[in-house]
Amino acid sequence: MRIDAHHHLWTYDRQAFGWIDPNAAIAHDYDTDDLTAALAERQIDAAIAVQARQTPLETQALLAAAADCPGIIAVVGWIDLKAPDVAEHIDAERTPRLVGYRHVVQDEPDAEFLLDADFIRGVRAVAAAGLSYDLLVDHRQLAHVPAFLDRVGEGQFILDHAAKPSIAAGGWQPWADRLAAAAACPDLYCKVSGLVTEADHRNWRADQVERYLDHVFALFGPDRLIWGSDWPVCLLAAGYGAVYDLVADYVARHCPDQAAAIFGGNALSAYAIGEVAP
């Protein structure tokens, strides 16, 4: 089974999606019909929907979409992780398709946001419930990922978009060393996703991204890497097929025997989904 482990859905609203330029190509609605068409471009069997808004309504909207679309096998939602009663809210939302939560930490001005005691308490509640936590951080916050994981303790953690290296600017440090420190944490998976939008949207080339793929693959190894399209955000730089082909070509050249894991098996493990029939 081939899985796209990172995509979004939304009904576009300028206020709700302030991070989207109103003139951008993605400043309109993307629904399950659009997703189904995108998955068909590379015969992807299933997908995991990930939150794009910081509101409890986002989780419910994604779960409703999953109920209507058999291709969506799991949802990573949003919850107020700092709420004093977060454990009760997690319990109230429990449903088989809800496999984890994410907070858009990259938008937090505090570089040490991950180390906030209330936030850590909330992530511990997620882990205690047997759910995963997706880390969306920039290179500043990446420095604190090892300490964050140490303070949270055991759990299933997934680093989104390889912590967003500055590919367009040719940036390497401090991202490279900070990613190495994070990768030393054995419970951390890494998504090979969102890279084309960190490159030059108009002029990126596969060989420009390869250096970053080399580093990610060397650090995490094929058993802790998960492919995701980051659709429809990826459309700012490339079509769905091109995003898939970028990683599929790399895997075919470097670790072809691990393709099934990177394009599906590792996602099932990281999110504790279990086997799902195509």
C-alpha positions in Angstrom: 0.0 0.0 0.0 1.3 3.4 -1.0 0.4 6.3 1.4 0.6 10.0 1.1 1.3 10.8 4.8 0.9 14.5 4.6 -1.8 16.5 2.8 -4.3 19.2 3.7 -7.9 20.1 2.8 -9.6 23.4 3.2 -12.4 25.7 2.4 -10.4 28.9 1.7 -11.1 31.9 3.8 -8.7 34.8 3.8 -8.9 35.4 7.5 -8.7 31.8 8.5 -5.8 31.1 6.2 -3.8 34.3 6.7 -0.6 32.5 5.8 -1.8 32.0 2.2 -1.2 34.9 -0.1 -4.7 35.8 -1.5 -3.1 36.0 -4.9 -1.4 32.6 -4.6 -2.4 29.6 -6.7 -3.6 27.8 -3.7 -6.0 30.5 -2.4 -9.1 28.5 -3.2 -10.9 25.4 -1.9 -9.4 21.9 -1.9 -11.9 19.1 -1.2 -11.9 15.3 -1.2 -12.6 15.2 -5.0 -9.5 17.3 -5.6 -7.5 15.0 -3.3 -8.8 11.9 -5.1 -7.7 13.3 -8.4 -4.2 14.2 -7.0 -3.7 10.7 -5.5 -4.6 9.1 -8.9 -1.7 10.9 -10.6 0.7 8.4 -9.1 -1.7 5.7 -8.0 -1.4 6.4 -4.3 -3.7 4.2 -2.3 -4.4 6.2 0.8 -3.7 9.5 2.5 -3.3 11.0 6.0 -5.0 14.4 6.4 -3.1 17.0 8.5 -4.4 20.1 10.2 -3.8 23.5 8.6 -5.8 25.7 11.1 -5.4 26.2 14.8 -9.0 25.5 15.8 -10.9 22.5 17.2 -13.2 22.8 14.2 -10.3 21.7 12.0 -10.2 18.3 13.6 -13.9 17.8 13.1 -13.8 19.0 9.5 -11.0 16.6 8.6 -12.8 13.7 10.4 -15.9 14.5 8.4 -13.9 14.5 5.2 -12.4 11.1 6.1 -15.8 9.7 6.7 -16.8 10.7 3.2 -13.6 9.7 1.5 -12.3 6.1 1.9 -8.9 7.2 0.7 -8.3 9.2 3.9 -7.2 6.5 6.4 -6.2 8.8 9.2 -6.3 12.4 10.5 -3.7 14.5 12.4 -5.8 17.1 14.1 -5.4 20.2 16.3 -6.1 20.6 20.0 -5.2 23.2 22.6 -2.3 21.4 24.1 -1.9 24.0 26.8 -5.5 23.6 28.1 -5.5 22.4 31.7 -8.1 19.7 30.7 -6.4 18.7 27.5 -6.5 15.0 28.5 -10.3 15.1 28.9 -10.6 16.8 25.4 -8.4 14.1 23.9 -10.5 11.4 25.4 -13.8 13.0 24.2 -12.5 13.2 20.6 -11.2 9.6 20.4 -12.1 7.9 17.2 -10.1 5.3 15.2 -9.3 7.6 12.4 -7.9 10.3 14.7 -4.2 9.2 15.1 -2.5 12.3 16.4 -2.2 16.0 16.8 -0.1 18.9 15.5 0.6 22.5 16.5 2.1 25.0 14.1 5.1 25.7 16.3 6.9 27.4 13.4 4.5 30.4 13.7 5.3 30.9 17.4 7.6 33.8 17.9 9.2 32.2 20.9 12.1 30.0 19.7 11.8 28.0 23.0 8.1 27.4 22.6 8.6 23.6 22.6 10.0 23.8 26.2 7.0 25.5 27.7 5.8 23.4 30.7 2.1 23.5 29.8 2.8 22.6 26.2 5.0 19.6 27.2 2.2 18.5 29.6 -0.2 18.5 26.7 2.0 16.5 24.4 2.5 14.0 27.2 -1.3 13.6 27.4 -1.3 12.9 23.6 1.4 10.3 24.0 -0.4 8.8 27.0 -3.5 8.3 24.9 -1.4 6.3 22.4 -1.5 9.0 19.8 1.3 10.6 17.7 2.6 14.1 17.7 3.7 15.9 14.6 6.5 18.5 15.0 6.3 21.5 12.7 9.3 23.6 13.5 11.8 26.0 11.8 15.5 25.8 12.3 15.4 28.0 15.5 13.0 25.6 17.2 14.8 22.6 15.8 17.6 23.3 18.3 15.2 22.5 21.1 13.7 19.2 19.7 16.1 16.9 21.6 15.3 18.6 24.9 11.6 18.6 24.1 11.6 14.9 23.3 13.6 14.1 26.5 11.1 16.1 28.7 8.0 14.5 27.0 9.3 11.0 27.4 8.1 8.0 25.4 5.8 8.5 22.4 5.5 8.5 18.7 6.9 11.7 17.1 7.1 12.8 13.5 9.2 15.7 12.3 7.4 17.5 9.4 9.1 18.6 6.2 12.6 17.7 7.5 12.4 20.9 9.7 12.2 23.1 6.6 15.8 23.7 5.4 16.4 27.0 3.5 16.9 25.3 0.1 16.2 28.4 -2.0 19.0 30.3 -0.2 21.4 27.3 -0.2 21.2 27.3 3.6 22.9 24.5 5.4 23.9 25.4 8.9 22.6 25.5 11.6 19.9 23.2 10.1 22.2 20.3 9.3 23.7 20.0 12.8 20.5 20.6 14.6 18.8 17.9 12.4 21.6 15.5 13.3 21.0 16.1 17.0 17.2 15.5 16.6 17.8 12.4 14.5 19.7 10.9 17.4 16.4 10.5 19.2 15.3 7.0 18.3 11.5 7.7 18.7 11.6 10.5 16.0 10.4 9.8 12.4 11.0 12.4 9.7 8.7 13.3 6.8 10.3 13.7 3.4 7.8 16.3 2.5 7.5 20.0 1.9 10.9 20.4 0.3 10.0 21.9 -3.1 8.3 24.8 -1.4 11.5 25.5 0.6 13.3 25.7 -2.8 12.9 28.4 -5.4 9.3 28.0 -6.5 9.9 28.9 -10.1 13.4 27.5 -10.7 14.1 24.6 -8.4 15.8 21.5 -9.7 16.1 18.0 -8.3 19.9 18.2 -8.0 19.5 21.3 -5.7 17.3 19.3 -3.4 19.5 16.1 -3.5 22.1 17.4 -1.0 19.3 17.8 1.6 17.9 14.4 0.8 21.3 12.9 1.2 21.6 14.4 4.7 18.0 13.4 5.8 18.4 9.8 4.5 21.9 9.4 6.1 20.6 10.6 9.5 17.2 8.9 9.8 17.8 5.9 7.5 14.9 4.4 5.4 13.2 2.8 8.4 12.4 6.3 10.0 11.5 8.2 6.8 7.9 8.9 5.6 6.9 10.3 2.3 4.2 13.0 2.1 3.2 15.4 -0.7 2.3 18.4 1.4 -0.5 18.9 -1.2 -1.9 21.4 -2.0 0.8 23.6 -0.5 3.3 21.9 -2.9 1.4 23.4 -5.8 3.2 26.7 -5.2 6.3 25.0 -6.6 5.3 21.8 -8.3 2.5 19.4 -9.3 1.6 16.4 -7.3 3.4 14.0 -9.7 6.6 16.0 -9.7 6.7 16.0 -5.9 6.3 12.2 -5.8 8.8 11.7 -8.6 11.5 13.7 -6.7 11.6 11.3 -3.8 10.7 8.2 -5.8 13.6 8.7 -8.1 16.0 9.3 -5.2 14.8 6.1 -3.4 15.1 4.1 -6.7 18.7 5.1 -7.0 19.8 4.8 -3.3 17.6 2.3 -1.5 15.1 0.7 -3.8 14.4 -2.2 -1.4 13.0 0.3 1.1 10.5 1.9 -1.2 7.5 0.1 0.4 8.5 1.3 3.9 9.1 5.0 2.9 6.0 5.2 0.8 3.7 3.5 3.2 4.9 1.0 5.8 6.7 3.6 8.0 3.6 5.8 8.1 1.5 2.9 9.3 4.0 2.3 12.1 4.6 5.9 13.1 0.8 6.6 13.4 0.0 3.1 14.8 -2.6 2.6 12.1 -2.0 -1.1 11.5 -2.4 -2.7 8.1 -5.1 -1.3 5.8 -6.3 -3.1 2.7 -5.7 -1.1 -0.5 
